[in-house]
Amino acid sequence: MCVGENMIENPQLTSQFTMDLSTLYYRLITFPIPTVAAINGHAYGAGTFIALAHDMLIMREERGYFCLPEAKLNLPFRSEMTRVMVRKRIPLSIQSTSLLSYPFPAKEALKYGIIHGHSPMSNLLEMCVSQAERLSGKGEGLNRENLRKIKMSVFDWATLAYTEDR
């Protein structure tokens, strides 16, 4: 298991891991169909950024926190991480979770606009699939290449961050 503290101890692992994460963020942000993150437990650190890279976030309501613990771990944010965080969610929640490492339970995360919804674990996957079908325009002939172009235009900063880190 890889946690933030492992990153401090092994710089070579950190470099490769962060490059791989950068690629994953970029691919998720510009993916040619809508993406929905089903957060079925805690989302900390890189898991939080992976969730943020999706178009919609649905979180389990009875258990789990959404948190960026980097401040408490004395780890800086990479440029693409900051861009994902700031451009995809509202600033007040960003300040609380990134600067204070505040762990948001599902209902608070929804209140502050960090996630799009929450659900009991028993219905989480069903709710996410339903939202993905709704977002994808199922049966309406959604053009994937056009959606990719729209995402790349809206999230042009992701392309810049990805190419800067190469």
N, C-alpha and C positions, 0 to 999 in steps of 0.2 A: 504494500500500500504506500502511496506517495502522498505525503502531507507537506505543508509549507516548511516545516522544520527540516525535512530531508533536503530541501533545496539549499538551505544555508550550508549544510555539511558537504555537498557534492556539486561544485560549480560546473563540472562537465555535464552531469545529469541535468542541471538547471538549464544550461544552454540548449541542449537538444529538446528537452521537454517544452520549453517556452517557444521554440521554433515550431514544434509540432502543434502546440496549442494555437499559435498564430495562424497556421494553415487551417486548422479546424474552425476557428472563429470566422475566418474569411469565407470558407466554403459554406458554413451555415448561414451567414448573413446574406450571401449572394445566391443561395440555393434557388433553383428555378421553380420551386413549388412552395407554398406556405408551410412553415414548420411550427410545431407545437411541442413545447417541453412539458413533460409530465414529471413534476418534482414530487417524488414519493417519499421523501425524507429530508434530511439536512442538505442544503446547498451552501457549501463553504468554499472560499477561494476560487480555484479554477472551475469547480462545478457551478459556482454562481455565474461566472462569465460564460460558460457553455450555455447555461439556461438563458442568459441575457441575449445571446446571439440569435435566439429563436424569434419568430414573429409573434408568438403568443406563449404565455407561461400560465400553466394551471398547477396549483400547489395543493398537496394533501393538507386538509384542514386540521386534523386532530394531532399531527405530530410533524416536527421538523422546523428548522429555521433557515432563513435566507440571510447570509452574512458574508462579509468580506473581512477576514481576520488579519489582513496584512499589517495593519497598524500595530496590532498587539504582537505580531511575529517579527516586527521590524524589517519587513520586506517592502520594497518600493513597487509601484505599479509600472508595467511597461506601457509604452505609448498607445499601443492598440487596445490594451485593457482599459485605459482611461477613456479612450474614444468610445468603446462599446458601452461602458458604464454611463458616461455623460450623455451621449446622443440617443440612447435607447430608453432611458428612464428619467424621471423628474429629479431636479437638483436637490431638493430637500432630503429625499430618501438617500440620494448618493452621499450627501454629507454625513448623515447618521450612520450608514452602514460602512462607508470607507474610512472616514476619519475617526469614528468612535468604535468601529467594529461591532456595532449594535446588531444583534441577531433578531430579525423580524419574524414572528410567527405568521402563519398564513393570513389570518384576518387583518393584521396590521399591514402586512405587505400589500394586500389588496387596497386597503384604505389609502395608502400612500402612492398607489399607482405603480408599484414595482412588478406586480403580477396582474394577469387579466382575470383570474378567478381561482376558486379553491373548491375542493370536493372531498367527501370522505374517501378513504383509500379504496373502499369497495366499488366506487363509481369513477375513480380517477381516470383509468385508461379509456373507459367508454366515453367520458366527457371530452377527453383530448381527441379521440378519433372523430367524434361528432363535430368538434370545432375545426379540425383539419379538413373534414369534408365540406363544411360550410365555407371556410376560407378558400378552398381550392376551386370553388365554383363547379363542383362535380355535376356533370351533365350539361354544363353551360359552355363547353368548349374553351376553357381557359388556355391561353397560349403560353406555354412554359418559357419559351425564349423571350417573349415580350415581358413576362413577369421578371425574368432574370435581369433584363435591361432596366426595368423600372427599379428593381432593388439596387442594382449597381449605380444608378443615378442618385437615388435617395441616400444610399450609404456609400457615396464616392470616397468618403474618408476611410472606409475599410480597405478599399483598393490601395489608397495611398499608404496607409499604415502597413499593409501586407508587403507592398513592394519596397518600402523603406527598410524593412527588417531583413530583406534578402541580401 
